[in-house]
Amino acid sequence: MPKYIAFVSGLMIIVYPFAVYWGVSSLGIGCSALVIAGLFLLRFFFPPVSNNFSNYIRAVRVLAASGVALALLSWAMHDTQWFRYYPVAVNLIFLVLFGYSLFRPPSMIERFARVKNPDLPESGVNYTRRVTGLWCVFFLCNGLAALYTAAAATFKIWVLYNGLISYLLIGALLAGEYCFRLYCLKRSRF
């Protein structure tokens, strides 16, 4: 049962901007805020299971607590503005996690790489460090865009950017890095 709860609450977080938009449009701010806060509470108490990434579980809990706080602020102030700051919090938390790993190795991407390839060569370690830095730049830029859409854009523009465009940018970065990595492997650069 906890795995099912973690999956459902994780899915809600992925579709968060659309869930907020639909909830506010259909149920009103008060009801949707309480439902979203409840889903974040479930995420807090039933995080995804991960034996290798204890920092990840801490980050999930910090994000869930942020989601609860922002949803309750939206409920208390009866204002959708507070809902909008959750994507900013997500980008900030991931920026801190990835950035911290650059100063306290192994880097975040190296940790992911070592799950599949435990004997990562030094050239692979250097590569994963650069990719971690690239993700830091991405989280900074994406977080600033999320902040702009939260503070100055319309509700619909906020949903469009944070619910679609940012995911397309993540996908483009993942695909681009994967293609570049394959190219480097073919050329034996690491």
C-alpha angles and dihedrals in degrees: 000000000000090000089054091049091048090050095049094045090046091051090051090054091052092053092035098127092049091044091052092047093047093042095050092044095047107027104021129242098287099052095039091048091055093047092049092046088052092051091050090050089054089050090051095051096037107038120172113278113253125164095182103046113049089160087059092057090048089051091049089053093047090050091047091050089049090051092050092049094048093046091050091048089052089050095046095045093035088226129127091210092088092055089059096064095066095087087051089054091048092053092044093051092048091046090054093046095048093040093049090052089058089061096037105041144241092073118230094252090047089056090053091045093051091058088068099026112029092177096060110172121233091257088055090050090053091047094050089049091056091047090051088053090050090053089050090056089047094051090048094051094040091048091052090049090048089050091051093049090047095049105032112013130082120265091253093051089049090053092046095050099039097036100042119001096050090050090050089051091050090050092048092051092048092048094044093049091047092051091046090049091051090049091051092047090052090050090046093235091147 
